[in-house]
Amino acid sequence: MNVAQKVGKLFRPEIFDSAREHAHRAMHPVSARRLLHELERDGAWDELRRRFPRDEKEVHRFGDTRFWIQRNVERAQDLSLDRPPRRRLLDLGCGPGFFNYVARKLGHPGVGLDIDEQPIFRETLRLLEVERIIHRILPGKPLPANELKYDLITSYLTCFHRLERLPDGQWRTWSPADWQFFLEDVRAHQLSPGGTLLLEFHPDKTGKLYPDHVRDLFTQNGARFFRSKVFFRGH
């Protein structure tokens, strides 16, 4: 890598965004330990971990309150949920509900949305007192209608766009048309004007987050990219 490339790398927008994240966390600390202590006062968590031992199934790692509280405190801080204004939240693919729980503790009410397949998620949602809309997100199908719109819609560890696993281990995923329908539906019926939609993706086996033609579609819809995250604004 030549000097010009190294200098250019230093001034990439994501470098500044990353520095801003770390500075914000340092300047606006949130005690994950306090939230964890408050949660673990309920002995039901010990019982849950006995019934869903972590080494039995990968999904059972979601009984690890220490890890998931810390992780979701960081997510909340990165979205400035540790300060006003108060925002109404919808978390797509909410899983066990830890992000909704942390957001509510910071003053931001909301609900999760997910399918109902994992018994451990039913238990964690109940213990966290997180409301869940049971719904499977499908291409070309709108999300459930709601009278009140959301100021923030998140999707961490996004996988609802995966349609089937191919013989080579890769996934067949949504087309640009499928994504366009989803974005238009969210903006028209779910997201408040000026609100934020955040999608965070997994890299595939080649290290790509999504195909180039999907990134082009996101760009056409005004997306802002940061690492594995894609941000959209409501109209």
Secondary structure, 3 states (H helix, E strand, C coil): CCHHHHHHHHCCHHHHHHHHHHHHHHHCCCCHHHHHHHHHCCCHHHHHHHHCCCCCCHHHHHHCHHHHHHHHHHHHHHCCCCCCCCCCEEEECCCCCHHHHHHHHCCCCEEEEECCCCHHHHHHHHHHCCCEEECCCCCCCCCCCCCCCEEEEEEEEECCCEEEECCCCCEEECCHHHHHHHHHHHHHHHEEEEEEEEEEECCCCCCCCCCHHHHHHHHHCCCEEECCEEEEECC
